[in-house]
Amino acid sequence: MHTQTAAIAPRQTFRTDAASVGTISRRPVEDSAADPLGVEGVRMTYARNEEIFGEGEPSTCVYRVLKGVVRTYRILSDGRRQVAEFYLPGDIFGLEAGDMHRTSAEAVSTCEVTAIRRHHLVERAISDCGAGHKLWSLTLHHLRRSEEHMLVLGRKNACERVAWFLMDMAERIPAHDRLELPMSRQDIADFLGLTIETISRTMTQLQDDGLITLPSCRQVVFRDRRTLEDMAA
C-alpha cells in the first residue's frame, strides 16, 4: 500500500468508478493540488514499482508527475514487456482517446503524482479556450513522441537507438555532460526493443569508442556529444 500526503483516501478508491473519483477530487484544498490546466487533483505517492493503473482499467483520471519517474508499458502476447514511455516531473500521462487505459503505469522510483478527474479536465477544456489549446498541444506532443519512438524501433540499429535514448534523456532531465539515469537497463531495453545484454554491450561499445564514460551503471558522462547527436538523428 502506497502512502499519500494529507491523509488522502486509499488508492483503490481511484480505481473504481468515476463517481468515487469525483468525491475524492472535491476534498478540501489542503488535500488537492492545482494543475497548470486549472483543474484540481489529488496528490498521490507511489512506491518503487507500484502500479498506478492497469491496462484495460477505466480511464477515469489523468495524472501529472510531480516527483520521480513513471513508466507506461504493455505485456505482449508472448510475455515480453514493451515500455511505451517514461514520464518525468511535469509530464502528464494517462490521457486516453477511449474510456479504457491501453497501457499499465508503474512508478519507476518513489514518485508523487497529481490525479485529475478526466471529466473535470474535459469540462475545463470546453469552457476555457486557453485550457483547451493546452490540452490539444499536449495531445499532439504525445502523438509526436509516439511516432518518433516507432521510427526508432523500426529503422535504427542498436547503437543508434541507445544514442537517441541518451540524447532524449539528456534533453528532458536536462543534462549537459553528465546524465544520471533514473531507470534500470532492463527498462531501457524494454523501451528500445532490445535485450538487456545488447544494452550493456552497446553502452560498452560507446565507451570504447570514446563517446561516453560509465562511472556506474546509472551514470553516463558525455565525451563526444556531437557524434552521439549525429547517431541519434
C-alpha positions in Angstrom: 0.0 0.0 0.0 1.4 3.3 -1.0 1.5 6.4 1.2 -0.4 9.6 0.5 0.0 13.2 1.6 -2.5 14.8 3.9 -4.2 11.5 4.7 -6.0 11.1 1.4 -8.3 8.1 0.8 -6.6 4.8 -0.2 -5.5 4.3 -3.8 -8.1 1.6 -4.6 -10.8 4.3 -4.4 -9.2 5.8 -7.5 -9.5 2.6 -9.4 -13.3 2.2 -9.1 -15.9 4.3 -10.9 -15.9 8.0 -11.9 -18.3 8.9 -9.0 -15.8 7.7 -6.4 -13.1 9.7 -8.1 -15.3 12.8 -8.2 -15.9 12.5 -4.4 -12.2 12.5 -3.8 -11.5 15.4 -6.1 -13.9 17.6 -4.1 -12.0 17.2 -0.8 -10.6 20.3 0.9 -7.9 22.3 -0.8 -5.1 21.0 1.5 -5.8 17.5 0.1 -5.5 18.7 -3.5 -3.1 20.2 -6.0 -3.8 22.6 -8.9 -2.7 21.5 -12.3 -1.4 24.1 -14.8 -4.6 23.5 -16.8 -6.5 24.9 -13.9 -8.1 21.7 -12.6 -7.7 20.5 -9.1 -6.5 17.0 -8.4 -5.4 14.8 -5.6 -1.7 14.3 -4.6 -0.7 10.7 -4.5 2.6 9.0 -3.6 3.6 5.6 -5.0 6.5 3.3 -4.0 9.0 1.9 -6.5 7.5 -0.5 -9.0 4.0 0.1 -7.6 1.2 0.1 -10.1 -0.7 3.4 -10.7 -3.2 1.9 -13.1 -3.5 -1.2 -15.2 -4.1 -1.9 -18.9 -7.9 -2.3 -19.6 -9.0 -0.4 -16.5 -11.4 2.5 -16.8 -9.6 5.8 -17.7 -11.3 8.0 -15.0 -8.2 10.1 -14.2 -5.3 11.9 -15.9 -2.1 12.2 -14.0 0.8 14.7 -13.7 4.2 13.7 -12.4 5.4 15.9 -9.6 8.4 13.9 -8.4 10.1 10.8 -9.6 9.6 8.8 -12.9 6.7 6.8 -14.2 6.8 4.2 -17.0 3.9 3.0 -19.1 4.0 -0.4 -20.7 2.1 -3.3 -22.3 2.7 -7.0 -21.9 2.8 -8.7 -25.4 1.2 -12.0 -26.2 4.5 -13.8 -25.8 5.0 -12.4 -22.3 7.6 -9.7 -23.3 7.2 -6.2 -21.9 7.2 -3.2 -24.2 7.8 0.1 -22.3 5.8 2.8 -24.2 7.1 5.9 -22.4 8.9 7.3 -19.4 7.3 10.3 -17.7 9.4 12.8 -15.8 8.4 15.6 -13.5 6.0 18.0 -15.2 4.8 15.3 -17.7 1.1 14.3 -18.0 0.2 10.7 -18.6 -3.0 8.5 -18.7 -4.6 10.7 -21.3 -6.6 8.2 -23.4 -8.6 8.5 -26.6 -11.1 6.0 -25.3 -12.6 5.0 -21.9 -10.0 2.4 -21.0 -6.3 2.5 -20.4 -4.4 1.0 -23.2 -1.2 0.6 -21.1 -0.3 0.0 -17.5 1.6 2.6 -15.5 4.1 2.0 -12.7 6.4 4.1 -10.6 10.0 3.6 -11.7 11.1 5.1 -8.4 9.2 6.5 -5.4 7.1 9.2 -7.1 4.4 11.7 -6.4 1.7 12.5 -8.9 -1.4 14.6 -9.1 -4.5 12.6 -10.2 -7.1 14.7 -12.0 -10.6 13.5 -12.8 -10.9 13.2 -16.5 -14.4 14.6 -16.6 -13.2 17.8 -14.9 -10.4 18.2 -17.4 -12.8 17.9 -20.3 -15.2 20.4 -18.8 -12.3 22.8 -18.3 -11.2 22.5 -21.9 -14.7 23.1 -23.2 -15.3 26.2 -21.0 -11.7 27.7 -21.3 -10.2 28.2 -24.7 -6.7 28.5 -23.2 -7.0 25.2 -21.3 -8.5 23.6 -24.5 -5.5 24.8 -26.5 -3.0 23.4 -23.9 -4.8 20.1 -23.9 -4.7 19.9 -27.7 -1.0 20.8 -27.7 -0.4 18.1 -25.1 -2.2 15.5 -27.2 -0.1 16.5 -30.3 3.1 16.3 -28.2 2.2 12.7 -27.1 1.5 11.8 -30.7 4.8 13.2 -32.0 6.7 11.3 -29.3 4.9 8.0 -30.2 5.7 8.5 -33.9 9.4 9.2 -33.1 9.6 6.1 -30.8 8.0 4.0 -33.5 10.6 5.2 -36.1 13.4 4.5 -33.7 12.2 0.9 -33.1 11.6 0.3 -36.8 14.6 1.9 -38.5 17.6 2.3 -36.2 20.2 -0.2 -35.1 21.2 -0.8 -31.5 23.9 1.9 -31.3 21.6 4.5 -32.9 18.7 3.6 -30.6 20.9 3.9 -27.4 22.4 7.2 -28.7 18.9 8.5 -29.4 17.7 7.5 -25.9 20.7 9.1 -24.2 20.2 12.4 -26.1 16.5 12.4 -25.4 17.0 11.8 -21.7 19.8 14.5 -21.6 17.3 17.0 -23.1 14.4 16.1 -20.9 16.2 15.9 -17.5 18.3 18.1 -18.6 22.0 17.3 -18.5 25.0 18.9 -20.2 27.8 16.5 -19.9 26.7 14.1 -17.1 23.5 12.1 -17.1 22.0 10.2 -14.1 19.6 7.7 -15.5 16.6 7.1 -13.2 15.6 3.8 -14.9 17.3 0.4 -15.0 19.0 -1.1 -18.1 16.1 -3.6 -18.3 13.7 -0.6 -18.5 15.8 0.9 -21.3 16.0 -2.4 -23.1 12.2 -2.8 -23.0 11.7 0.7 -24.2 14.2 0.3 -27.1 13.0 -3.2 -28.1 16.4 -4.7 -27.3 17.7 -7.2 -24.8 19.5 -6.1 -21.6 22.6 -7.8 -22.9 22.5 -5.7 -26.1 22.1 -2.6 -24.0 25.1 -3.5 -21.9 27.3 -4.3 -25.0 26.2 -1.2 -26.8 27.0 1.0 -23.7 30.4 -0.6 -23.5 31.0 -0.1 -27.3 30.1 3.6 -27.0 32.6 3.9 -24.1 35.3 2.1 -26.1 34.7 4.4 -29.0 35.3 7.4 -26.7 31.8 8.8 -26.9 30.8 8.3 -23.3 32.2 7.1 -20.0 30.3 5.0 -17.5 31.2 5.8 -13.8 28.4 3.4 -12.8 25.5 1.5 -14.4 23.2 4.6 -14.0 25.7 7.4 -14.7 26.7 8.4 -18.2 29.3 11.1 -18.9 29.3 12.5 -22.5 32.7 12.7 -24.1 31.6 13.4 -27.7 28.1 14.7 -27.7 28.1 15.9 -31.3 28.8 12.4 -32.6 26.0 11.0 -30.3 23.6 13.6 -31.7 24.5 12.6 -35.3 23.9 9.0 -34.4 20.6 9.8 -32.8 19.3 11.9 -35.7 
